Amino acid sequence: ALPAPPGGGEPCQQLRVTGTEAQVAAALMLVHDVLTQTPAALAPSGEAGAAAFGRVITRVITRDQARRLIGHGGSTIRRLRDTSRAFIKIDNEDLPAPPGASEPCQQLR
C-alpha cells in the first residue's frame, strides 16, 4: 500500500484510472514512479471495481501531485497514458472537505 498524501490543508483532487487489469496495474506503477520521486504518494479513496471497459481505480491526490502527474503541457500524463494504454483522468476541481473537516486530504486518508 502507498502512504497517504500529506494533509497540510492542501486541496485534493481525484485521479481515475480505467482499463484492463494489466493497463490499470501498469498505469498505477507509472503514477507511483512519478510521485515517489519525492516523498508524496497516493491515498486510496475507497472506489475500485469493474467497469464496462475493465477496471476503474480512483485515488485522492494533492493538487501538487496532480501538477506533477500532468507535467509541463500535459507531457507526463500523455506519456503515462501512452505507456500503460489506460485511461487516466485527473479531475479539474478540488474535492470538497468532508462535513466538519477543514483539510480534505487529512480526512480522506
Buried (B, 14 or more C-beta within 10 A) or exposed (E): EBEBBBBEEBBBBBBBBBBBEEBBBBBBEBBEEBBEEEEBBBBBBEEEEEEEEBBBBBBBBBBBBBBBBBBEEEEBBEEBBEEBEBBBEBBEEBBEBEEEEEBBBBBBE
